[in-house]
């Protein structure tokens, strides 16, 4: 989780207009997901996001 093979996922293209966290993404927009950032985000992993914890899984 903490060390993905690449920082970004392969590009994806939205099929229709959508809204993500208040941002409108028009159809046919190329989107890149920053998995490096998600893997370190304390909103998902808690305040210990930077610490290896095998009990988490």
mmCIF file of the N, C-alpha and C atoms, coordinates in Angstrom:
data_MODEL
# 
_entry.id   MODEL 
# 
loop_
_atom_site.group_PDB 
_atom_site.id 
_atom_site.type_symbol 
_atom_site.label_atom_id 
_atom_site.label_alt_id 
_atom_site.label_comp_id 
_atom_site.label_asym_id 
_atom_site.label_entity_id 
_atom_site.label_seq_id 
_atom_site.pdbx_PDB_ins_code 
_atom_site.Cartn_x 
_atom_site.Cartn_y 
_atom_site.Cartn_z 
_atom_site.occupancy 
_atom_site.B_iso_or_equiv 
_atom_site.pdbx_formal_charge 
_atom_site.auth_seq_id 
_atom_site.auth_comp_id 
_atom_site.auth_asym_id 
_atom_site.auth_atom_id 
_atom_site.pdbx_PDB_model_num 
ATOM 1   N N  . UNK A 1 1  ? 0.822   -1.195 0.000   1.00 0.00 ? 1  UNK A N  1 
ATOM 2   C CA . UNK A 1 1  ? 0.000   0.000  0.000   1.00 0.00 ? 1  UNK A CA 1 
ATOM 3   C C  . UNK A 1 1  ? 0.862   1.254  0.000   1.00 0.00 ? 1  UNK A C  1 
ATOM 4   N N  . UNK A 1 2  ? 1.886   1.298  0.807   1.00 0.00 ? 2  UNK A N  1 
ATOM 5   C CA . UNK A 1 2  ? 2.655   2.537  0.951   1.00 0.00 ? 2  UNK A CA 1 
ATOM 6   C C  . UNK A 1 2  ? 3.628   2.782  -0.184  1.00 0.00 ? 2  UNK A C  1 
ATOM 7   N N  . UNK A 1 3  ? 3.979   1.751  -0.914  1.00 0.00 ? 3  UNK A N  1 
ATOM 8   C CA . UNK A 1 3  ? 4.969   1.903  -1.982  1.00 0.00 ? 3  UNK A CA 1 
ATOM 9   C C  . UNK A 1 3  ? 4.435   1.305  -3.281  1.00 0.00 ? 3  UNK A C  1 
ATOM 10  N N  . UNK A 1 4  ? 3.481   1.992  -3.929  1.00 0.00 ? 4  UNK A N  1 
ATOM 11  C CA . UNK A 1 4  ? 2.936   1.466  -5.179  1.00 0.00 ? 4  UNK A CA 1 
ATOM 12  C C  . UNK A 1 4  ? 4.014   1.447  -6.265  1.00 0.00 ? 4  UNK A C  1 
ATOM 13  N N  . UNK A 1 5  ? 3.884   0.572  -7.253  1.00 0.00 ? 5  UNK A N  1 
ATOM 14  C CA . UNK A 1 5  ? 4.898   0.491  -8.308  1.00 0.00 ? 5  UNK A CA 1 
ATOM 15  C C  . UNK A 1 5  ? 4.993   1.766  -9.147  1.00 0.00 ? 5  UNK A C  1 
ATOM 16  N N  . UNK A 1 6  ? 3.942   2.562  -9.161  1.00 0.00 ? 6  UNK A N  1 
ATOM 17  C CA . UNK A 1 6  ? 3.945   3.850  -9.862  1.00 0.00 ? 6  UNK A CA 1 
ATOM 18  C C  . UNK A 1 6  ? 3.090   4.824  -9.048  1.00 0.00 ? 6  UNK A C  1 
ATOM 19  N N  . UNK A 1 7  ? 3.424   6.113  -9.053  1.00 0.00 ? 7  UNK A N  1 
ATOM 20  C CA . UNK A 1 7  ? 2.661   7.062  -8.235  1.00 0.00 ? 7  UNK A CA 1 
ATOM 21  C C  . UNK A 1 7  ? 1.259   7.346  -8.771  1.00 0.00 ? 7  UNK A C  1 
ATOM 22  N N  . UNK A 1 8  ? 1.055   7.159  -10.065 1.00 0.00 ? 8  UNK A N  1 
ATOM 23  C CA . UNK A 1 8  ? -0.243  7.435  -10.679 1.00 0.00 ? 8  UNK A CA 1 
ATOM 24  C C  . UNK A 1 8  ? -0.773  6.188  -11.368 1.00 0.00 ? 8  UNK A C  1 
ATOM 25  N N  . UNK A 1 9  ? -2.092  6.019  -11.334 1.00 0.00 ? 9  UNK A N  1 
ATOM 26  C CA . UNK A 1 9  ? -2.705  4.919  -12.071 1.00 0.00 ? 9  UNK A CA 1 
ATOM 27  C C  . UNK A 1 9  ? -2.703  5.264  -13.556 1.00 0.00 ? 9  UNK A C  1 
ATOM 28  N N  . UNK A 1 10 ? -2.963  4.280  -14.391 1.00 0.00 ? 10 UNK A N  1 
ATOM 29  C CA . UNK A 1 10 ? -3.069  4.520  -15.829 1.00 0.00 ? 10 UNK A CA 1 
ATOM 30  C C  . UNK A 1 10 ? -4.212  5.503  -16.081 1.00 0.00 ? 10 UNK A C  1 
ATOM 31  N N  . UNK A 1 11 ? -4.086  6.352  -17.089 1.00 0.00 ? 11 UNK A N  1 
ATOM 32  C CA . UNK A 1 11 ? -5.145  7.326  -17.362 1.00 0.00 ? 11 UNK A CA 1 
ATOM 33  C C  . UNK A 1 11 ? -6.470  6.640  -17.692 1.00 0.00 ? 11 UNK A C  1 
ATOM 34  N N  . UNK A 1 12 ? -7.539  7.252  -17.232 1.00 0.00 ? 12 UNK A N  1 
ATOM 35  C CA . UNK A 1 12 ? -8.892  6.802  -17.540 1.00 0.00 ? 12 UNK A CA 1 
ATOM 36  C C  . UNK A 1 12 ? -9.638  7.985  -18.141 1.00 0.00 ? 12 UNK A C  1 
ATOM 37  N N  . UNK A 1 13 ? -10.647 7.698  -18.936 1.00 0.00 ? 13 UNK A N  1 
ATOM 38  C CA . UNK A 1 13 ? -11.457 8.760  -19.523 1.00 0.00 ? 13 UNK A CA 1 
ATOM 39  C C  . UNK A 1 13 ? -12.879 8.651  -19.000 1.00 0.00 ? 13 UNK A C  1 
ATOM 40  N N  . UNK A 1 14 ? -13.415 9.772  -18.508 1.00 0.00 ? 14 UNK A N  1 
ATOM 41  C CA . UNK A 1 14 ? -14.784 9.751  -17.989 1.00 0.00 ? 14 UNK A CA 1 
ATOM 42  C C  . UNK A 1 14 ? -15.763 9.541  -19.144 1.00 0.00 ? 14 UNK A C  1 
ATOM 43  N N  . UNK A 1 15 ? -16.788 8.733  -18.903 1.00 0.00 ? 15 UNK A N  1 
ATOM 44  C CA . UNK A 1 15 ? -17.779 8.432  -19.938 1.00 0.00 ? 15 UNK A CA 1 
ATOM 45  C C  . UNK A 1 15 ? -18.909 9.457  -19.966 1.00 0.00 ? 15 UNK A C  1 
ATOM 46  N N  . UNK A 1 16 ? -19.134 10.088 -18.833 1.00 0.00 ? 16 UNK A N  1 
ATOM 47  C CA . UNK A 1 16 ? -20.204 11.083 -18.729 1.00 0.00 ? 16 UNK A CA 1 
ATOM 48  C C  . UNK A 1 16 ? -19.783 12.145 -17.730 1.00 0.00 ? 16 UNK A C  1 
ATOM 49  N N  . UNK A 1 17 ? -20.472 13.271 -17.744 1.00 0.00 ? 17 UNK A N  1 
ATOM 50  C CA . UNK A 1 17 ? -20.200 14.314 -16.753 1.00 0.00 ? 17 UNK A CA 1 
ATOM 51  C C  . UNK A 1 17 ? -20.415 13.741 -15.358 1.00 0.00 ? 17 UNK A C  1 
ATOM 52  N N  . UNK A 1 18 ? -19.553 14.112 -14.424 1.00 0.00 ? 18 UNK A N  1 
ATOM 53  C CA . UNK A 1 18 ? -19.738 13.670 -13.045 1.00 0.00 ? 18 UNK A CA 1 
ATOM 54  C C  . UNK A 1 18 ? -19.142 14.716 -12.112 1.00 0.00 ? 18 UNK A C  1 
ATOM 55  N N  . UNK A 1 19 ? -19.455 14.592 -10.837 1.00 0.00 ? 19 UNK A N  1 
ATOM 56  C CA . UNK A 1 19 ? -18.937 15.512 -9.836  1.00 0.00 ? 19 UNK A CA 1 
ATOM 57  C C  . UNK A 1 19 ? -18.198 14.707 -8.776  1.00 0.00 ? 19 UNK A C  1 
ATOM 58  N N  . UNK A 1 20 ? -16.993 15.152 -8.441  1.00 0.00 ? 20 UNK A N  1 
ATOM 59  C CA . UNK A 1 20 ? -16.175 14.499 -7.425  1.00 0.00 ? 20 UNK A CA 1 
ATOM 60  C C  . UNK A 1 20 ? -15.707 15.567 -6.449  1.00 0.00 ? 20 UNK A C  1 
ATOM 61  N N  . UNK A 1 21 ? -16.104 15.434 -5.200  1.00 0.00 ? 21 UNK A N  1 
ATOM 62  C CA . UNK A 1 21 ? -15.713 16.392 -4.152  1.00 0.00 ? 21 UNK A CA 1 
ATOM 63  C C  . UNK A 1 21 ? -15.953 17.842 -4.560  1.00 0.00 ? 21 UNK A C  1 
ATOM 64  N N  . UNK A 1 22 ? -17.072 18.101 -5.215  1.00 0.00 ? 22 UNK A N  1 
ATOM 65  C CA . UNK A 1 22 ? -17.413 19.464 -5.598  1.00 0.00 ? 22 UNK A CA 1 
ATOM 66  C C  . UNK A 1 22 ? -16.824 19.925 -6.920  1.00 0.00 ? 22 UNK A C  1 
ATOM 67  N N  . UNK A 1 23 ? -16.018 19.095 -7.571  1.00 0.00 ? 23 UNK A N  1 
ATOM 68  C CA . UNK A 1 23 ? -15.434 19.437 -8.867  1.00 0.00 ? 23 UNK A CA 1 
ATOM 69  C C  . UNK A 1 23 ? -16.224 18.737 -9.968  1.00 0.00 ? 23 UNK A C  1 
ATOM 70  N N  . UNK A 1 24 ? -16.611 19.489 -10.987 1.00 0.00 ? 24 UNK A N  1 
ATOM 71  C CA . UNK A 1 24 ? -17.310 18.905 -12.129 1.00 0.00 ? 24 UNK A CA 1 
ATOM 72  C C  . UNK A 1 24 ? -16.282 18.404 -13.128 1.00 0.00 ? 24 UNK A C  1 
ATOM 73  N N  . UNK A 1 25 ? -16.420 17.145 -13.509 1.00 0.00 ? 25 UNK A N  1 
ATOM 74  C CA . UNK A 1 25 ? -15.528 16.538 -14.494 1.00 0.00 ? 25 UNK A CA 1 
ATOM 75  C C  . UNK A 1 25 ? -16.360 16.260 -15.741 1.00 0.00 ? 25 UNK A C  1 
ATOM 76  N N  . UNK A 1 26 ? -16.097 16.978 -16.833 1.00 0.00 ? 26 UNK A N  1 
ATOM 77  C CA . UNK A 1 26 ? -16.879 16.779 -18.051 1.00 0.00 ? 26 UNK A CA 1 
ATOM 78  C C  . UNK A 1 26 ? -16.605 15.409 -18.687 1.00 0.00 ? 26 UNK A C  1 
ATOM 79  N N  . UNK A 1 27 ? -17.558 14.937 -19.464 1.00 0.00 ? 27 UNK A N  1 
ATOM 80  C CA . UNK A 1 27 ? -17.376 13.688 -20.204 1.00 0.00 ? 27 UNK A CA 1 
ATOM 81  C C  . UNK A 1 27 ? -16.144 13.801 -21.100 1.00 0.00 ? 27 UNK A C  1 
ATOM 82  N N  . UNK A 1 28 ? -15.500 12.683 -21.316 1.00 0.00 ? 28 UNK A N  1 
ATOM 83  C CA . UNK A 1 28 ? -14.306 12.564 -22.174 1.00 0.00 ? 28 UNK A CA 1 
ATOM 84  C C  . UNK A 1 28 ? -13.077 13.274 -21.612 1.00 0.00 ? 28 UNK A C  1 
ATOM 85  N N  . UNK A 1 29 ? -13.065 13.524 -20.302 1.00 0.00 ? 29 UNK A N  1 
ATOM 86  C CA . UNK A 1 29 ? -11.896 14.112 -19.651 1.00 0.00 ? 29 UNK A CA 1 
ATOM 87  C C  . UNK A 1 29 ? -10.958 12.995 -19.224 1.00 0.00 ? 29 UNK A C  1 
ATOM 88  N N  . UNK A 1 30 ? -9.683  13.147 -19.505 1.00 0.00 ? 30 UNK A N  1 
ATOM 89  C CA . UNK A 1 30 ? -8.694  12.164 -19.066 1.00 0.00 ? 30 UNK A CA 1 
ATOM 90  C C  . UNK A 1 30 ? -8.384  12.423 -17.596 1.00 0.00 ? 30 UNK A C  1 
ATOM 91  N N  . UNK A 1 31 ? -8.471  11.372 -16.781 1.00 0.00 ? 31 UNK A N  1 
ATOM 92  C CA . UNK A 1 31 ? -8.306  11.479 -15.337 1.00 0.00 ? 31 UNK A CA 1 
ATOM 93  C C  . UNK A 1 31 ? -7.159  10.582 -14.890 1.00 0.00 ? 31 UNK A C  1 
ATOM 94  N N  . UNK A 1 32 ? -6.291  11.117 -14.036 1.00 0.00 ? 32 UNK A N  1 
ATOM 95  C CA . UNK A 1 32 ? -5.211  10.339 -13.427 1.00 0.00 ? 32 UNK A CA 1 
ATOM 96  C C  . UNK A 1 32 ? -5.453  10.289 -11.924 1.00 0.00 ? 32 UNK A C  1 
ATOM 97  N N  . UNK A 1 33 ? -5.353  9.117  -11.325 1.00 0.00 ? 33 UNK A N  1 
ATOM 98  C CA . UNK A 1 33 ? -5.559  8.947  -9.894  1.00 0.00 ? 33 UNK A CA 1 
ATOM 99  C C  . UNK A 1 33 ? -4.196  8.869  -9.220  1.00 0.00 ? 33 UNK A C  1 
ATOM 100 N N  . UNK A 1 34 ? -3.972  9.712  -8.223  1.00 0.00 ? 34 UNK A N  1 
ATOM 101 C CA . UNK A 1 34 ? -2.705  9.749  -7.498  1.00 0.00 ? 34 UNK A CA 1 
ATOM 102 C C  . UNK A 1 34 ? -2.758  8.739  -6.350  1.00 0.00 ? 34 UNK A C  1 
ATOM 103 N N  . UNK A 1 35 ? -2.368  7.489  -6.634  1.00 0.00 ? 35 UNK A N  1 
ATOM 104 C CA . UNK A 1 35 ? -2.446  6.448  -5.604  1.00 0.00 ? 35 UNK A CA 1 
ATOM 105 C C  . UNK A 1 35 ? -1.377  6.636  -4.526  1.00 0.00 ? 35 UNK A C  1 
ATOM 106 N N  . UNK A 1 36 ? -0.280  7.289  -4.853  1.00 0.00 ? 36 UNK A N  1 
ATOM 107 C CA . UNK A 1 36 ? 0.753   7.559  -3.848  1.00 0.00 ? 36 UNK A CA 1 
ATOM 108 C C  . UNK A 1 36 ? 0.163   8.406  -2.729  1.00 0.00 ? 36 UNK A C  1 
ATOM 109 N N  . UNK A 1 37 ? -0.587  9.431  -3.109  1.00 0.00 ? 37 UNK A N  1 
ATOM 110 C CA . UNK A 1 37 ? -1.200  10.321 -2.124  1.00 0.00 ? 37 UNK A CA 1 
ATOM 111 C C  . UNK A 1 37 ? -2.300  9.615  -1.332  1.00 0.00 ? 37 UNK A C  1 
ATOM 112 N N  . UNK A 1 38 ? -3.123  8.837  -1.991  1.00 0.00 ? 38 UNK A N  1 
ATOM 113 C CA . UNK A 1 38 ? -4.204  8.112  -1.314  1.00 0.00 ? 38 UNK A CA 1 
ATOM 114 C C  . UNK A 1 38 ? -3.635  7.156  -0.273  1.00 0.00 ? 38 UNK A C  1 
ATOM 115 N N  . UNK A 1 39 ? -2.521  6.515  -0.595  1.00 0.00 ? 39 UNK A N  1 
ATOM 116 C CA . UNK A 1 39 ? -1.919  5.537  0.319   1.00 0.00 ? 39 UNK A CA 1 
ATOM 117 C C  . UNK A 1 39 ? -1.363  6.182  1.584   1.00 0.00 ? 39 UNK A C  1 
ATOM 118 N N  . UNK A 1 40 ? -1.215  7.501  1.588   1.00 0.00 ? 40 UNK A N  1 
ATOM 119 C CA . UNK A 1 40 ? -0.654  8.208  2.742   1.00 0.00 ? 40 UNK A CA 1 
ATOM 120 C C  . UNK A 1 40 ? -1.645  9.174  3.390   1.00 0.00 ? 40 UNK A C  1 
ATOM 121 N N  . UNK A 1 41 ? -2.895  9.103  2.984   1.00 0.00 ? 41 UNK A N  1 
ATOM 122 C CA . UNK A 1 41 ? -3.910  10.052 3.446   1.00 0.00 ? 41 UNK A CA 1 
ATOM 123 C C  . UNK A 1 41 ? -4.489  9.625  4.793   1.00 0.00 ? 41 UNK A C  1 
ATOM 124 N N  . UNK A 1 42 ? -4.298  10.434 5.837   1.00 0.00 ? 42 UNK A N  1 
ATOM 125 C CA . UNK A 1 42 ? -4.817  10.070 7.159   1.00 0.00 ? 42 UNK A CA 1 
ATOM 126 C C  . UNK A 1 42 ? -6.344  10.033 7.227   1.00 0.00 ? 42 UNK A C  1 
ATOM 127 N N  . UNK A 1 43 ? -7.028  10.633 6.249   1.00 0.00 ? 43 UNK A N  1 
ATOM 128 C CA . UNK A 1 43 ? -8.500  10.525 6.235   1.00 0.00 ? 43 UNK A CA 1 
ATOM 129 C C  . UNK A 1 43 ? -8.934  9.080  6.032   1.00 0.00 ? 43 UNK A C  1 
ATOM 130 N N  . UNK A 1 44 ? -8.133  8.283  5.321   1.00 0.00 ? 44 UNK A N  1 
ATOM 131 C CA . UNK A 1 44 ? -8.476  6.881  5.055   1.00 0.00 ? 44 UNK A CA 1 
ATOM 132 C C  . UNK A 1 44 ? -7.770  5.927  5.999   1.00 0.00 ? 44 UNK A C  1 
ATOM 133 N N  . UNK A 1 45 ? -6.555  6.263  6.419   1.00 0.00 ? 45 UNK A N  1 
ATOM 134 C CA . UNK A 1 45 ? -5.725  5.330  7.173   1.00 0.00 ? 45 UNK A CA 1 
ATOM 135 C C  . UNK A 1 45 ? -5.494  5.756  8.615   1.00 0.00 ? 45 UNK A C  1 
ATOM 136 N N  . UNK A 1 46 ? -6.065  6.879  9.036   1.00 0.00 ? 46 UNK A N  1 
ATOM 137 C CA . UNK A 1 46 ? -5.888  7.351  10.402  1.00 0.00 ? 46 UNK A CA 1 
ATOM 138 C C  . UNK A 1 46 ? -4.585  8.120  10.562  1.00 0.00 ? 46 UNK A C  1 
ATOM 139 N N  . UNK A 1 47 ? -4.361  8.593  11.761  1.00 0.00 ? 47 UNK A N  1 
ATOM 140 C CA . UNK A 1 47 ? -3.163  9.392  12.035  1.00 0.00 ? 47 UNK A CA 1 
ATOM 141 C C  . UNK A 1 47 ? -1.884  8.578  11.888  1.00 0.00 ? 47 UNK A C  1 
ATOM 142 N N  . UNK A 1 48 ? -1.999  7.264  11.923  1.00 0.00 ? 48 UNK A N  1 
ATOM 143 C CA . UNK A 1 48 ? -0.811  6.412  11.767  1.00 0.00 ? 48 UNK A CA 1 
ATOM 144 C C  . UNK A 1 48 ? -0.610  5.996  10.306  1.00 0.00 ? 48 UNK A C  1 
ATOM 145 N N  . UNK A 1 49 ? -1.084  6.808  9.366   1.00 0.00 ? 49 UNK A N  1 
ATOM 146 C CA . UNK A 1 49 ? -0.993  6.471  7.944   1.00 0.00 ? 49 UNK A CA 1 
ATOM 147 C C  . UNK A 1 49 ? 0.445   6.224  7.495   1.00 0.00 ? 49 UNK A C  1 
ATOM 148 N N  . UNK A 1 50 ? 1.410   6.875  8.132   1.00 0.00 ? 50 UNK A N  1 
ATOM 149 C CA . UNK A 1 50 ? 2.805   6.728  7.735   1.00 0.00 ? 50 UNK A CA 1 
ATOM 150 C C  . UNK A 1 50 ? 3.533   5.595  8.421   1.00 0.00 ? 50 UNK A C  1 
ATOM 151 N N  . UNK A 1 51 ? 2.825   4.815  9.215   1.00 0.00 ? 51 UNK A N  1 
ATOM 152 C CA . UNK A 1 51 ? 3.457   3.736  9.977   1.00 0.00 ? 51 UNK A CA 1 
ATOM 153 C C  . UNK A 1 51 ? 2.935   2.392  9.489   1.00 0.00 ? 51 UNK A C  1 
ATOM 154 N N  . UNK A 1 52 ? 3.841   1.444  9.252   1.00 0.00 ? 52 UNK A N  1 
ATOM 155 C CA . UNK A 1 52 ? 3.415   0.098  8.868   1.00 0.00 ? 52 UNK A CA 1 
ATOM 156 C C  . UNK A 1 52 ? 2.745   -0.563 10.058  1.00 0.00 ? 52 UNK A C  1 
ATOM 157 N N  . UNK A 1 53 ? 1.539   -1.042 9.849   1.00 0.00 ? 53 UNK A N  1 
ATOM 158 C CA . UNK A 1 53 ? 0.781   -1.700 10.902  1.00 0.00 ? 53 UNK A CA 1 
ATOM 159 C C  . UNK A 1 53 ? 0.085   -2.916 10.298  1.00 0.00 ? 53 UNK A C  1 
ATOM 160 N N  . UNK A 1 54 ? 0.648   -4.123 10.474  1.00 0.00 ? 54 UNK A N  1 
ATOM 161 C CA . UNK A 1 54 ? 0.048   -5.312 9.862   1.00 0.00 ? 54 UNK A CA 1 
ATOM 162 C C  . UNK A 1 54 ? -1.356  -5.605 10.387  1.00 0.00 ? 54 UNK A C  1 
ATOM 163 N N  . UNK A 1 55 ? -1.710  -5.104 11.572  1.00 0.00 ? 55 UNK A N  1 
ATOM 164 C CA . UNK A 1 55 ? -3.051  -5.319 12.122  1.00 0.00 ? 55 UNK A CA 1 
ATOM 165 C C  . UNK A 1 55 ? -4.115  -4.564 11.313  1.00 0.00 ? 55 UNK A C  1 
ATOM 166 N N  . UNK A 1 56 ? -3.690  -3.583 10.551  1.00 0.00 ? 56 UNK A N  1 
ATOM 167 C CA . UNK A 1 56 ? -4.609  -2.776 9.755   1.00 0.00 ? 56 UNK A CA 1 
ATOM 168 C C  . UNK A 1 56 ? -5.309  -3.621 8.691   1.00 0.00 ? 56 UNK A C  1 
ATOM 169 N N  . UNK A 1 57 ? -4.668  -4.706 8.287   1.00 0.00 ? 57 UNK A N  1 
ATOM 170 C CA . UNK A 1 57 ? -5.190  -5.522 7.197   1.00 0.00 ? 57 UNK A CA 1 
ATOM 171 C C  . UNK A 1 57 ? -5.842  -6.746 7.746   1.00 0.00 ? 57 UNK A C  1 
# 
